[in-house]
């Protein structure tokens, strides 16, 4: 009698794995399709990603959410905050517009938090814009336990504040 085989994953299941250089164009496309990032912001996201590809494990880690067929659904990039003890920055998280509300962003954020707990991280910091287009993003973070800890008026542009959120991974 042979051992039972595991059923195949559902076709809409999400697979998390490290991003590879071959997905760079897919990341660019995803960022463009969100319709919230300016071209210069997309360039910065890709520069950070290139640094991750060129020096894996040094400053940044990037994880992609994929379909079983290999289509990119979202990604996250994070890294340790220089000159701190146990603080990490979430640099980028983006999910394809057609995936919004389907749990992909939550899955990516939970994976970052899970990984950070394993390395004894104590605090995650992230920043976003105060513009109305980012209201769903701010609600997303707040619903997952992130607290607004600071706001820098007119940081990105007149009327566009830098909103900083934090979440403790472990108590002090």
N, C-alpha and C positions, 0 to 999 in steps of 0.2 A: 504494500500500500504506500503510495507516494504522499509526501507532505502536501497539505493544501497550499495553493498559490495565493498570494495576496491579490486582491482585486486591483485592477488598474486604477490609477487616480482619476478623479472626475476631470473632464476636459477643461473645466474652468479653474482648476486648482492652480495655486500660485507656488512657484519654486523660487526660493531665495538662494542666491549664489553670488560670489564676488564678481564685480564687473570686470570685463576684459577689454583691452584696447579695441577689439573688433566691434564693441558696442558703442564706441564714441559717437558715431553718426546717429545712432538711435537715441542716445541721450540728448544730443542737440535737437533732434526732431521733437522729442518729448517736451523739452523745455520751451521750444517755440510754440508747440500746440497748446500749452497752458494759457497763452495769451496774457500772462502777467509779468513776464520778465522782459526787460529792455534788451536790445542786442548786446550792449556792453556788459550787462549782468550775465548773459549767457556765455559771453567770452570768458568772464571770470570763473564761472562754474566749470567750463571746459579746461581752463588753466589748472584749477585745483585737481580735476580729474587726471589731467596729464601728469601732474606731480605724483599722484597716487600710482599711475601706471609706471612712471620712471623710477620711483623709489617706494615700492610696496612695503607697507608696515612701518614706514618712518614717521610721516606726519599725518597721513590720512588713511582711512579705510572706506571703501565704497562697496555697497551691496546693492544688487539689482533684484527686482521682483520680476519674474518671467512666467510666461505660459509654458506648458510642457513642450510646446512647439518652438520655444526660444524667443518669442516676441517680448520686448521690454514693456512692462506695465508701469514701472516706477523705479526710483532709486533713491538712496540715501548716502550721504558722505559725512563722515564725522572724524574727529581726531582729538588728541589730548591738547588742552590749552597750555601753551608754553608758560613756564614760570609759576605753575600752580601745583598743588598736591591733590590729585584726584578729581580735578575739574576737567570736563570734556566739552568741546563745542560741537553742536550739530550744525554743519556748514550748509548743507543742501538737502532738501527732501522734495521730490517732485513726483507726481503721479499723473499718468495720462488722463486727460479730461473724461474719457469714456469709462474710466475706472473709479471716478470719484463716488464715494458712498458705498463702495463694495468691500471695504476693509483692507485694501492694499496699503494705504498710508499707515493705518494702525499696525498692520503686520510688520512693516519696515521699522516703524518707531519702536515697537515692542522688541524687535530683534536687536536694535541698537542697545536698548536698556538691558536686555538679557546679557548681551556680550559685555557691557560695561560692568554689570554686577559681578561677572566672573573675574574681572581685573581689579576689583575693589575700588571702582570709581565711586565718588560720593555725590557729584553734582553735574548736571547737564545744563548748558546754557545755549540758547538759540535766540536769533533775532529775526524780526520781520518788519514789514512796513505798516504804517497806520492808514494807508489808503483804503478806501472802501472795497476795492477788488480783493484785498487781503483779509477782509472780515471773516470769510469762511475758514481761512487758515488760522486766524487767531482763535476762533471758536474750537477748531480741531485740537489745537494744543491745550486749551483750557479744559476740554472734555477729557483729556488724557492726563490730567494732573499737573500740567505746567501752570505756573503762576507768573503774572506780569510783575517783574521786580524793578523795572526802570523804563523810562521813556525819555528820549533825547529829542526835543522839539526841532523841527526843520532839518533833521540830520541828512536825509537823502536829497531833499529839495525843499524849497519853501512849502510848508503845509504837509510835508511827508516826514513824520516822526519815525525814529528808530524805536521799535518796541522790543524790549528784551524780556524773555521768559526764562524761568529756571525750574528745575525739578530735582529733588534729592533722590539719589539712587540708594543711598544708605545714610543713616544718621551719623552725625559727627562723633 
